[in-house]
Amino acid sequence: MQVPFNDLKRHYDSMAAELDAAALRVLRSGWYVLGPEVSAFEAEWAAFCGSKHCVSLATGTDALLIGLRALGVGPGDEVLTVANAGTYTTFAAHAVGATPRYVDVSPDTYTLDPALLAAAITPRTRVIVPVHLYGRAASLEAILAVAAAHNLPVLEDCAQAHGVRWGGRHVGTLGVAGCFSFYPTKNLGALGDGGALITNDAALAARVRQLRTYGWGAKYRTTVANGTNSRLDELQAAILRVKLQHLEAQNERRQAIAARYSAGLAGLAVQTPAPGASEQHVFHLYVVQVDAARRAAIQAALREAGIGTDIHYPFPDHQQPAWAERYADLRLPVTERLAASILSLPCYPELADAEVDAVVAALRTVLSADQ
Ligand SMILES: Cc1ncc(COP(=O)(O)O)c(C=O)c1O
């Protein structure tokens, strides 16, 4: 059986009639950027998350970048974050002239280890950016407590965590703001790029709104110098409005797939995700750990068996060639160990139980042949 790592065609097919109607509505409307669909989506996404404001943007990276800028983070400042989440926050920090400072992650949740946070804060620290990685909420309670003690804002990276809650509240509403990506593979994905920042702070939302449209105070009147063009278009907004109606059901299906994997893989030489409260994990990705020395062979054997896998992410931020020199002395033992041993298995709402079982069976064969 062929099991692709992801299959966006199936995803589209599962909602085709509604998506076609939404797209046609926009095509025929004659309004394509920042119009009624965008306003409606912003209102609906804010309501879904229980946030007062939502400002849609062009990408999730822009949500982080413009979020940092709107918080006044700039040259000389440090952004405290993790190094295992695909460099997006690093890019955003660099773009505003700030320096990322990395904290290691917890070996259980793969998210920012709150026990290491206080010691990483310096007089230059301006903001903390935890990442709700793979769809699991970071340890918000502890992170927010440290942040409050040091009077630092928490900007949540929710790009992989649509619909995740902490204590009944949606991620992105616990810190000062939450940054989302709507890249097509995300739990809530557009048909192209998209992003948003949610916040309960009206002044912050207004600054983000201004920064996304050339720094305009009024039309053609630029009143802040560091604005840009970062807009969601009408077509993506209309698509996202349709998909939002399916998000909860699709997240539940992802959780069921994850539970099936974890049960099926029990007893094998793979470490499955640590259990946790179901509201706190929507399994954007189902990530296991395997023996680092054998990972490449395991991945190749699975490929041979028709099973697609991926690695999120193989290179920690501090070891990226573009800037590794700066971090030559930095050791992040858990982050580095995970980068060498993690493996993402297919996990998307349209995956059939039989396909999950096929992945488990293939992994069992590969691991036993591997002993
Ligand atoms: C954790 C995380 N943060 C930020 C981003 C950036 O989002 P985008 O690709 O929309 O710029 C992504 C997705 O790519 C992500 O997975």
The ligand as an SDF file (V2000), in Angstrom:
LIG
                    3D

 16 16  0  0  0  0  0  0  0  0999 V2000
    6.2280   26.7010   13.8790 C   0  0  0  0  0  0  0  0  0  0  0  0
    6.0810   27.5730   12.6660 C   0  0  0  0  0  0  0  0  0  0  0  0
    6.2430   28.9020   12.7880 N   0  0  0  0  0  0  0  0  0  0  0  0
    6.1150   29.7230   11.7520 C   0  0  0  0  0  0  0  0  0  0  0  0
    5.8380   29.2420   10.4830 C   0  0  0  0  0  0  0  0  0  0  0  0
    5.8390   30.2080    9.3580 C   0  0  0  0  0  0  0  0  0  0  0  0
    4.6830   30.2000    8.6010 O   0  0  0  0  0  0  0  0  0  0  0  0
    4.6990   30.5480    7.0440 P   0  0  0  0  0  0  0  0  0  0  0  0
    5.2480   29.3800    6.3030 O   0  0  0  0  0  0  0  0  0  0  0  0
    3.2650   30.8060    6.7300 O   0  0  0  0  0  0  0  0  0  0  0  0
    5.5310   31.7750    6.8500 O   0  0  0  0  0  0  0  0  0  0  0  0
    5.6320   27.8660   10.3030 C   0  0  0  0  0  0  0  0  0  0  0  0
    5.2500   27.2660    9.0070 C   0  0  0  0  0  0  0  0  0  0  0  0
    5.8550   27.1970    8.0350 O   0  0  0  0  0  0  0  0  0  0  0  0
    5.7770   27.0070   11.4170 C   0  0  0  0  0  0  0  0  0  0  0  0
    5.6110   25.6830   11.2900 O   0  0  0  0  0  0  0  0  0  0  0  0
  1  2  1  0
  2  3  1  0
  2 15  2  0
  3  4  2  0
  4  5  1  0
  5  6  1  0
  5 12  2  0
  6  7  1  0
  7  8  1  0
  8  9  2  0
  8 10  1  0
  8 11  1  0
 12 13  1  0
 12 15  1  0
 13 14  2  0
 15 16  1  0
M  END
$$$$
